[in-house]
Amino acid sequence: MRHQRDALKTAINLGMVNAALNALVSIAEMFVERGDTERAANILALVLCYPMSQRTGKRARELFSDLEQTVCPRVIADARSRAELLTLDDLASEVLAETANE
């Protein structure tokens, strides 16, 4: 997780949107592996609002689609609603704060 956090922090500080999106998708993948699907859905719902590289976009879409099939529909609806209220910087700050000790 530390590598992904460092990549996210650097990307945000340098204004590198594609790198930040890639780092966030990697973090979401780690959350899914840990069973923290709600956090992953929250990240991916916002990430999918942004244009990104084909590779990162494919990973994000596939992961979110898998979540749509396996988690409570309310979690997905809440994640989508939440994505409308946040910016990429907001999400990055939130993720960095939440994962500070990981």
Stockholm file with secondary structure:
# STOCKHOLM 1.0

chainA/1-102         MRHQRDALKTAINLGMVNAALNALVSIAEMFVERGDTERAANILALVLCYPMSQRTGKRARELFSDLEQTVCPRVIADARSRAELLTLDDLASEVLAETANE
#=GR chainA/1-102 SS CHHHHHHHHHHHHHTCHHHHHHHHHHHHHHHHHHTCHHHHHHHHHHHTTSCCCHHHHHHHHHHHHHHHHHSCHHHHHHHHHHHTTCCHHHHHHHHHHHTTTC
#=GC SS_cons         CHHHHHHHHHHHHHTCHHHHHHHHHHHHHHHHHHTCHHHHHHHHHHHTTSCCCHHHHHHHHHHHHHHHHHSCHHHHHHHHHHHTTCCHHHHHHHHHHHTTTC
//
